[in-house]
Amino acid sequence: MNSEFWSGKKVFLTGHTGFKGGWLSLWLQSLGAEVHGYALKSPTTPNLFTVANVGAGMASSTIADIRDTSLLAAVMQHAQPDIVLHLAAQPLVRYSYVDPVETYSVNVMGTVNLFEAVRKTSSVRSVVNVTTDKCYENREWVWPYREDEAMGGYDPYSSSKGCSELVTSAYRRSFLAEAGIALASARAGNVIGGGDWAQDRLIPDFLRSIDSGNALVLRSPNAIRPWQHVLEPLSGYLMLAEQLYTKGAEFAEGWNFGPSDEDARTVEWIVKRLVATIPNASWELDQNPQLHEANHLRLDSSKAHARLGWQPRWKLHTALNQILEWHANWNAGVDMHQCTLGQILTYQQTETGLS
């Protein structure tokens, strides 16, 4: 990743108050970018945006709904960004069963609104729409999914992200390519990291169980996921956005950013690894009937390796150690702005695939 490229670049970042968006905003700030954020208020208390004081170094932070078409367009036109990174979403599988209408509204029409705002903003040259590994029609294959596999989704969340991918393809071919705007989509694995307090996610649920002294309750211990520290896909998004900006159409397509094959582990493997490092930690199996969630999911990232030069830097054990360190620092009252920036710097200084 070319750090000098980002110095002075104007970046419009949706979802900056969320977990991934907060990390990305801080990283962009550390690179010297002028970051303009647009998102709803952080959905949890505590949250990374507040705890790490993410907003302090941003050029602007607009708290608003991605479905507010006119406001979104006005804020983007005022910012006049060079690059747009779209992370705003309803990101939870189980919540999508509770409110499918909101899930589709945010993840599909929110994406449409974002692209319409881009069309009205002449300064934009590069756009990355962040979706998910769950956008693929999951056939429970043992081999990983490639970018040309069919879109799909059993649950409303996965389906909505498949729809977002189709919207991306349509807008690229119908409008943005001919306007000279390079648009790509990015699909990452199950991201983990410090500062995630979302409900129904394994690592936040584990950390809450530790803090409360209760046993962690597992829904699907045998489910396999492509686990990766949040900085891994974020580095891919930044590399992709740079190539879209400098080289344009040849990179305007879908991209996978997943971990190495050995880091696609079961939920039970993750939990046993964590429990072994924390005194008095324990877990138990949830005996209640469960909503459908995919059992086996892996990504093939060979295209990103070959064409972007992107490679994972932190192996899964390193990622877990970084999370436990971040959480321990938060519990100890450490300055989490500096702690988070410190982990970003450590990641940047790590040689690819060695840690």
DANOR-V132202 format. One record per residue. N is the residue number from 1. RES is the residue in one letter. PHI is phi in whole degrees, -180 to 180 (NA if undefined). Layout:
{{N:RES:PHI} {N:RES:PHI}}
This chain:
{{1:M:NA} {2:N:-89} {3:S:-62} {4:E:-64} {5:F:-57} {6:W:-82} {7:S:-64} {8:G:86} {9:K:-70} {10:K:-90} {11:V:-121} {12:F:-99} {13:L:-117} {14:T:-89} {15:G:80} {16:H:-69} {17:T:-89} {18:G:-87} {19:F:-65} {20:K:-66} {21:G:-64} {22:G:-65} {23:W:-61} {24:L:-66} {25:S:-62} {26:L:-64} {27:W:-64} {28:L:-61} {29:Q:-60} {30:S:-66} {31:L:-87} {32:G:91} {33:A:-78} {34:E:-95} {35:V:-102} {36:H:-114} {37:G:-103} {38:Y:-142} {39:A:-169} {40:L:-72} {41:K:-59} {42:S:-52} {43:P:-77} {44:T:-128} {45:T:-131} {46:P:-76} {47:N:-153} {48:L:-63} {49:F:-57} {50:T:-81} {51:V:-61} {52:A:-97} {53:N:50} {54:V:-63} {55:G:-71} {56:A:-60} {57:G:-103} {58:M:-87} {59:A:-70} {60:S:-160} {61:S:-139} {62:T:-101} {63:I:-93} {64:A:-163} {65:D:-91} {66:I:-64} {67:R:-86} {68:D:-84} {69:T:-58} {70:S:-69} {71:L:-67} {72:L:-57} {73:A:-64} {74:A:-66} {75:V:-66} {76:M:-67} {77:Q:-64} {78:H:-68} {79:A:-72} {80:Q:51} {81:P:-77} {82:D:-84} {83:I:-133} {84:V:-119} {85:L:-119} {86:H:-104} {87:L:-115} {88:A:-62} {89:A:-169} {90:Q:-92} {91:P:-99} {92:L:-112} {93:V:-63} {94:R:-67} {95:Y:-66} {96:S:-66} {97:Y:-73} {98:V:-73} {99:D:-137} {100:P:-65} {101:V:-63} {102:E:-63} {103:T:-59} {104:Y:-69} {105:S:-61} {106:V:-73} {107:N:-79} {108:V:-101} {109:M:-70} {110:G:-62} {111:T:-66} {112:V:-59} {113:N:-61} {114:L:-62} {115:F:-67} {116:E:-66} {117:A:-64} {118:V:-61} {119:R:-61} {120:K:-93} {121:T:-118} {122:S:-69} {123:S:-77} {124:V:-72} {125:R:-121} {126:S:-142} {127:V:-136} {128:V:-121} {129:N:-99} {130:V:-89} {131:T:-111} {132:T:-170} {133:D:-65} {134:K:-80} {135:C:-71} {136:Y:-78} {137:E:-69} {138:N:-81} {139:R:-105} {140:E:57} {141:W:-70} {142:V:-85} {143:W:-97} {144:P:-77} {145:Y:-86} {146:R:-102} {147:E:-63} {148:D:-94} {149:E:-71} {150:A:-67} {151:M:-75} {152:G:-174} {153:G:132} {154:Y:-75} {155:D:-91} {156:P:-58} {157:Y:-62} {158:S:-60} {159:S:-62} {160:S:-64} {161:K:-76} {162:G:-62} {163:C:-62} {164:S:-61} {165:E:-65} {166:L:-66} {167:V:-61} {168:T:-60} {169:S:-62} {170:A:-66} {171:Y:-68} {172:R:-60} {173:R:-79} {174:S:-86} {175:F:-133} {176:L:-77} {177:A:-61} {178:E:-71} {179:A:-89} {180:G:79} {181:I:-106} {182:A:-89} {183:L:-119} {184:A:-132} {185:S:-117} {186:A:-130} {187:R:-121} {188:A:-112} {189:G:-84} {190:N:-79} {191:V:-82} {192:I:-133} {193:G:169} {194:G:-66} {195:G:91} {196:D:-101} {197:W:-116} {198:A:-65} {199:Q:-81} {200:D:60} {201:R:-124} {202:L:-59} {203:I:-66} {204:P:-59} {205:D:-63} {206:F:-64} {207:L:-65} {208:R:-64} {209:S:-65} {210:I:-66} {211:D:-64} {212:S:-92} {213:G:81} {214:N:-101} {215:A:-73} {216:L:-73} {217:V:-102} {218:L:-98} {219:R:-89} {220:S:-136} {221:P:-64} {222:N:-95} {223:A:-68} {224:I:-104} {225:R:-134} {226:P:-84} {227:W:-72} {228:Q:-158} {229:H:-64} {230:V:-56} {231:L:-68} {232:E:-63} {233:P:-66} {234:L:-60} {235:S:-63} {236:G:-65} {237:Y:-61} {238:L:-67} {239:M:-64} {240:L:-65} {241:A:-60} {242:E:-65} {243:Q:-66} {244:L:-62} {245:Y:-69} {246:T:-90} {247:K:-120} {248:G:74} {249:A:-59} {250:E:-67} {251:F:-110} {252:A:-85} {253:E:-163} {254:G:-86} {255:W:-137} {256:N:-96} {257:F:-130} {258:G:-117} {259:P:-78} {260:S:-66} {261:D:-56} {262:E:-70} {263:D:-96} {264:A:-86} {265:R:-118} {266:T:-76} {267:V:-58} {268:E:-62} {269:W:-60} {270:I:-60} {271:V:-65} {272:K:-63} {273:R:-64} {274:L:-69} {275:V:-60} {276:A:-66} {277:T:-100} {278:I:-118} {279:P:-60} {280:N:70} {281:A:-75} {282:S:-153} {283:W:-145} {284:E:-146} {285:L:-88} {286:D:-73} {287:Q:-88} {288:N:-78} {289:P:-60} {290:Q:-114} {291:L:-68} {292:H:-68} {293:E:-138} {294:A:-59} {295:N:-94} {296:H:-132} {297:L:-153} {298:R:-140} {299:L:-116} {300:D:-96} {301:S:-108} {302:S:-63} {303:K:-66} {304:A:-65} {305:H:-62} {306:A:-77} {307:R:-99} {308:L:-102} {309:G:73} {310:W:-84} {311:Q:-143} {312:P:-61} {313:R:-107} {314:W:-105} {315:K:-72} {316:L:-61} {317:H:-65} {318:T:-67} {319:A:-58} {320:L:-64} {321:N:-64} {322:Q:-64} {323:I:-67} {324:L:-63} {325:E:-65} {326:W:-60} {327:H:-67} {328:A:-64} {329:N:-64} {330:W:-63} {331:N:-63} {332:A:-88} {333:G:80} {334:V:-69} {335:D:-66} {336:M:-80} {337:H:-64} {338:Q:-70} {339:C:-62} {340:T:-67} {341:L:-62} {342:G:-64} {343:Q:-69} {344:I:-62} {345:L:-64} {346:T:-60} {347:Y:-61} {348:Q:-61} {349:Q:-88} {350:T:-82} {351:E:-70} {352:T:-56} {353:G:72} {354:L:-101} {355:S:-100}}
